[in-house]
């Protein structure tokens, strides 16, 4: 079985970016300088991942205020509004308010990929989009649009985004559906999420694809629906919920190519102990077949901890993945294409 | 409290925080830069507290607060003043706004009074209106800090509870009548085991306390854990209601709720000022649900008002007070 490691999503902002965005809000920043500084800060984040042996990296999404915002800002008929808590974090997102079916005004992902894919060499660049079901359920909708119609419309736009991103050079596409870890979410929502993620993944061409569920492991019935998604990997948070995620994988298996297991606690600055991480992997392995692949990743995005710790955890993930492969007799494929 | 009679029905109150006034911003800045020490910091903030209290009095709120003017953040403020905490690095709260998420690096213990000075000052200018003593609760302190020392949530939360209780004892000794513990983190993890953990901690916090004991919880899916919190050792639950369109009311009815209720009727996430009629209808809705009598209902905003512009906060409070006055005549 092959093992590799990658970060799940966004990184926290270093001081230079915090200052840049503050100045930017006051209209004090030249747009070209903004692009240059963001590219330089993102290069550092990308470099940390490459140094950790990741063959696929993220640009860190340092300028995204929340996972919905770039899209809610780039589409017509949707506006970011009041703040609401983002799951169980002391972090708030702006509720997207949809007044009609969204329409694209400008692309979100492709320009980033054109900028950051060359910086990621020799690794591939991953793009991340919010899952349509999470996006819909965490938005407000007025004007008579039904939520299922909205989810379908969002999926269409995201599929277009992904198609353009892959054409621009993205090699990995991740669809995030954290709401599927919510205990109140049932089979129907999960089925819709899997269906819509399949459609988005269908636009990814040769790129690898993943459907990610985090903040809490989903219920068994939800996970079974998630596994029906036509994606290469299904990602499960193995940290929150006391290892239930690993048990779920052991009992119900993984995606078409395998599983991504969130084993490094992305919400704590405590340096995860090797034995604990290894035992999560061992538990999950019981449900995976030899030909499947395992991606070790963070339990969620790393942007909920301070910047310095996000870099330390990135390094830890790379180190542990290689060591676990050695200890468990797996093939470590870290390094670069 | 001598000189002011809190209405028997539908007294109005606040959850605690209020928009930061310029003198408070200035005081916080000076403290951050190390220009002033703790005593001078609180003295500098008094102008801000006075402005907040004046707004409350103008609006006619019955039971007020100091507006939490000296608190840069509800967790950081206490972490900076408790033994065992280190000040952490910046973590984002929303957009490009951050807080320094504290880190537990040693045994947590009470060191010296933390909020008493501001509370006593507010009380001295409140024209007899009671001022709530408001503290961040042990569960929220636990959840919104990083822990590098305990590695055991139970041990940490119980030490936090003991430290908070010590502060409450200080306040009680000085005549506090209303003690409110804020636990916004609970509804973000609405699981039975979490609710039970907080119950144990609150037993430490409130055991034998001779004052009105209040726990404030807001947002999230509280209905999931309602059965497990109703026997908390408190007199009053102060709950956000307006933002969630009063979704909790049927659950309160179903579970036979009979404690006092801090009834959130003002949405602190919206800049739109609720009309008097709108708030009065919310109170009517509660009364028609036939859960508790009007003498057990405290009318207040969903949560702290700190994120609103001052003018909007004032208007919201004034309409709330007027709606409660009308409701007193009707119920």
Interface residues (C-beta under 8 A of the other chain):
Chain A: X12 X13 X15 X18 X21 X22 X25 X65 X66 X82 X83 X84 X85 X87 X88 X89 X90 X91 X92 X93 X94 X183 X184 X268 X269 X270 X303 X304 X305 X306 X307 X308 X309
Chain B: X75 X88 X89 X90 X91 X92 X93 X94 X95 X96 X98 X99 X101 X103 X143 X144 X146 X147 X148 X151 X185 X188 X189 X219 X220 X221 X224 X269 X270 X307
